Amino acid sequence: MNQAEILKHIIQSRKSTFPKDYTSDEIPQPVLEEITSSAHFAPNHKKTKPWRLRVFKGLEKTELGEQLAQIYKETTPPEVFLEKKYFDIAAKISKANAVITISVNFSGLLPEWEEVAATAMAVQNMYLTCTANNVGCYWSTPGMMKHLDRFLGLEENQKCYGLFYLGMKKNED
Ligand SMILES: Cc1cc2nc3c(=O)[nH]c(=O)nc-3n(C[C@H](O)[C@H](O)[C@H](O)COP(=O)(O)O)c2cc1C
């Protein structure tokens, strides 16, 4: 395949893969680095590079899962609170080999939507790099993300726009 065919193949085969379809295998560190560094090649107006990506693995990832479950508990009225959902939150995080939090830094130099758009393009780069490396991934935007600011140490002009789950893909039958 020439370059154009390879690119077309990667774009067309990209899809979201959810943690239930990840193996417990480790994503090789150089691959994980390739994925995160690909984000930084996204186009961005006035070179603001607005994406703020933080990789969670191991114990830190467990703490992120516990934090999300806690947020669910604290922000859900008791009459709609589901214990199963509460436990599923941390379990889903533990099924992923890595989770990258996606936040946007608003520089004040541009309309906010441009910084969100540039960040979405950075996420697409990660999706495509995952695809090329047989890594499953997906962008998740749970309501709890609005309450992650303090946990992530975000500043006033920064906001969390979701979680990017990653794991080696199970072989498709
Ligand atoms: C901005 C954005 C937010 C998303 N949030 C969620 C989400 O919260 N939960 C979810 O299951 N999928 C989420 N997705 C993934 C979409 O569901 C998925 O891309 C869509 O179903 C198309 O499937 P594909 O990615 O395999 O083409 C999100 C995708 C984008 C681009």
The ligand as a Gaussian input file, in Angstrom:
#p B3LYP/6-31G(d) Opt

LIG

0 1
 C      -16.898000      14.308000      21.732000
 C      -17.240000      12.861000      21.878000
 C      -17.773000      12.416000      23.059000
 C      -18.101000      11.060000      23.230000
 N      -18.621000      10.626000      24.418000
 C      -18.999000       9.331000      24.558000
 C      -19.578000       8.863000      25.774000
 O      -19.713000       9.593000      26.739000
 N      -19.950000       7.562000      25.841000
 C      -19.790000       6.712000      24.769000
 O      -20.176000       5.537000      24.877000
 N      -19.205000       7.113000      23.628000
 C      -18.796000       8.402000      23.500000
 N      -18.187000       8.817000      22.358000
 C      -17.856000       7.812000      21.313000
 C      -18.984000       7.716000      20.338000
 O      -20.070000       7.043000      20.946000
 C      -18.509000       6.972000      19.092000
 O      -17.511000       7.696000      18.486000
 C      -19.671000       6.756000      18.140000
 O      -20.537000       5.798000      18.655000
 C      -19.217000       6.295000      16.776000
 O      -18.519000       5.092000      16.893000
 P      -17.037000       4.976000      16.294000
 O      -16.154000       5.873000      17.103000
 O      -16.698000       3.521000      16.445000
 O      -17.062000       5.432000      14.854000
 C      -17.866000      10.147000      22.170000
 C      -17.310000      10.613000      20.967000
 C      -16.998000      11.944000      20.820000
 C      -16.394000      12.410000      19.531000

